[in-house]
Amino acid sequence: MAKTKRWINLADEMPTIGCGWRLVEADVGRKWAYVKSATSPVPTNRTRVRVQVWNKIEALSDRIGVPFKE
């Protein structure tokens, strides 16, 4: 699994993490992406989405552009 840490813009794809710009850590595999908030200390703040959905979220976030730096 490839681990990434990046800013993404969420609408309602991951309700356990929230919406808007979020700093997340993702373990992307062949079929699933396991995503958790990088800023929340709550360990239950984790969700799983299909890789196709994760790729769409990443592409949309890249197109919009992050308005701030890490």
C-alpha positions in Angstrom: 0.0 0.0 0.0 1.2 3.5 -0.8 0.8 6.0 2.0 0.1 9.6 1.1 -0.5 12.7 3.2 -2.2 15.6 1.5 -4.9 18.3 1.5 -8.2 17.3 -0.2 -11.5 19.0 -0.7 -14.4 16.8 0.5 -18.1 17.3 -0.1 -20.0 14.4 1.4 -17.9 11.4 0.4 -16.5 10.8 3.8 -18.9 11.9 6.6 -16.7 10.6 9.4 -13.9 13.0 8.4 -16.0 16.0 7.5 -16.3 18.3 4.5 -14.3 21.2 3.1 -10.5 21.2 3.0 -9.0 18.5 5.2 -5.5 17.2 5.7 -5.7 13.4 5.5 -3.5 10.4 5.5 -4.4 7.7 3.0 -3.2 4.1 2.5 -4.1 3.4 -1.1 -4.2 -0.2 -2.2 -5.4 -2.0 -5.3 -9.1 -1.8 -4.5 -9.6 0.3 -1.4 -8.2 3.5 0.0 -8.2 3.8 3.8 -8.4 7.4 4.8 -8.0 9.1 8.2 -7.8 12.7 9.3 -4.2 13.8 9.9 -5.2 16.5 12.4 -7.7 14.7 14.6 -6.5 12.6 17.5 -9.6 10.5 17.5 -8.6 7.0 16.2 -12.2 6.2 15.0 -12.0 9.1 12.5 -11.2 6.6 9.7 -13.0 5.5 6.6 -12.6 3.4 3.5 -13.5 4.3 -0.1 -12.9 2.7 -3.4 -9.8 3.7 -5.2 -11.8 5.1 -8.1 -13.6 7.4 -5.7 -10.3 8.4 -4.1 -8.8 9.2 -7.5 -11.7 11.4 -8.4 -11.4 13.3 -5.1 -7.7 13.8 -5.7 -8.2 15.0 -9.2 -10.9 17.5 -8.1 -8.7 18.8 -5.3 -5.8 19.2 -7.7 -8.0 21.1 -10.2 -9.3 23.4 -7.6 -5.9 24.0 -6.1 -5.0 24.2 -2.4 -5.5 27.7 -1.2 -2.8 27.4 1.5 0.5 25.5 2.3 0.9 22.6 4.7 
